[in-house]
Amino acid sequence: MPEYLAPGIYVEEVRGGARPIEMVGTRTAAFLGVAPDAGQWVNVAKPCNNPSEFDRLFNPDGKDSTALSRAVYGFFANGGGRCYVVNIGDGGSVAGDPRKRTGVHALAAIDEIAIVAAPGYTDAASYEALLAHCESCSDRFAILDAPEAAKDNPDALKEVGTVAAGGGDGGDGGDGGDTGTRRRKPAAGMRPRTSNYGAFYFPWIVIADGGAQVVQPPSGHLAGVYARVDAERGVHKAPANEPIRGAIGLTYQVTQDEQGNLNSAGVNCIRFFSSSGIRIWGARTLDDAASEYRYIPVRRLMLALRESIQDGTRWVVFEPNDEGTWNTVAGDVRAFLMRQWRAGALMGATPEQAFFVKCDAETNPQDVIDAGQLVTVIGVAPVKPAEFVIFRISQWSGEAAATATA
């Protein structure tokens, strides 16, 4: 407090009580793969805000496109606005080396990344690297491509595999347009392991590249759809029943019965409908069917809420651990969750049904205070997608009903 010694009028600036918590961004993606110019910025995460910037960094001489470059173009075409690109170079791996910060480890220090993909890398080591990275960072979500070879045996997508199938472990997506792709004999299982930090998509898409049609792993285009839906509706909306811009065909036509089996195994299908074209027709994570995180929007919403609250309450560290601080924290969190409820992200007819926040003497008894801890208990009810829309229809005779009521 300042000292007041001389008589007079003193005007001071004081902080307001509220410290609004802002929702973190969820639309920034990161891509790993081999750039058209494989020697440019190897294992350095470079931000790109448009296709021209990508070309300037990774294809200054106008070389032939790769699965990575087509994925980045597809990301921007589908609504993406900003991404990071890691060129792993010829012979590099997605898993990389944590000590040298190569591969996926080049992304660890970049906080704004919310979506991660390695287009066309469908070996077990790449799947594990992406999922483990997202689980370790706890603020991002992986989009995984099914092996291209799965079109010859879709049932293999229901079982976890340990050997790469299709794309190889050092190839460039296995799209047939790039050289040096090493193919392996399909394994018995092609599915990544169980995780609620990733989603798995089948089949690959067909796009136009110059004057030719090429087969392309869909993860880059899907990341753009994620970003588009987040911008238009919010992270709580499932990135499904959405068109994929630039997709002109599929390598496999999934039937309704086939999807029933694949969907229960956490495989999100991309399908063609004569009335609406190519659509993303699944919204599940790789978690168990009974998990509370089996839906993509639920998992991504919870990641966003957690990071937003963490960032927005950092000011609390080293503040007095007393009732005044508890009330301020609870008020800030309630105001933030109220905005999310009004935006449709939380389920409930009233705020009391949608969330609760408790930070008081009950959650912070003396032994907790003595340990230097401040505990706030938060509960939220996220909205879930209507995955199965059921209409029960029967014949009805209006004349008979009218007679019965007469």
Secondary structure as GFF3:
##gff-version 3
##sequence-region A 1 406
A	DSSP	beta_strand	29	33	.	.	.	ID=ss1
A	DSSP	beta_strand	46	48	.	.	.	ID=ss2
A	DSSP	alpha_helix	51	58	.	.	.	ID=ss3
A	DSSP	alpha_helix	67	77	.	.	.	ID=ss4
A	DSSP	beta_strand	83	87	.	.	.	ID=ss5
A	DSSP	three_ten_helix	103	107	.	.	.	ID=ss6
A	DSSP	beta_strand	115	117	.	.	.	ID=ss7
A	DSSP	alpha_helix	124	137	.	.	.	ID=ss8
A	DSSP	beta_strand	141	145	.	.	.	ID=ss9
A	DSSP	three_ten_helix	148	152	.	.	.	ID=ss10
A	DSSP	three_ten_helix	154	158	.	.	.	ID=ss11
A	DSSP	beta_strand	198	202	.	.	.	ID=ss12
A	DSSP	beta_strand	205	209	.	.	.	ID=ss13
A	DSSP	beta_strand	212	216	.	.	.	ID=ss14
A	DSSP	alpha_helix	219	232	.	.	.	ID=ss15
A	DSSP	beta_strand	247	250	.	.	.	ID=ss16
A	DSSP	alpha_helix	256	264	.	.	.	ID=ss17
A	DSSP	beta_strand	267	273	.	.	.	ID=ss18
A	DSSP	beta_strand	277	281	.	.	.	ID=ss19
A	DSSP	alpha_helix	296	312	.	.	.	ID=ss20
A	DSSP	three_ten_helix	314	316	.	.	.	ID=ss21
A	DSSP	alpha_helix	323	342	.	.	.	ID=ss22
A	DSSP	alpha_helix	351	354	.	.	.	ID=ss23
A	DSSP	beta_strand	355	358	.	.	.	ID=ss24
A	DSSP	alpha_helix	366	370	.	.	.	ID=ss25
A	DSSP	beta_strand	377	380	.	.	.	ID=ss26
A	DSSP	alpha_helix	398	405	.	.	.	ID=ss27
###
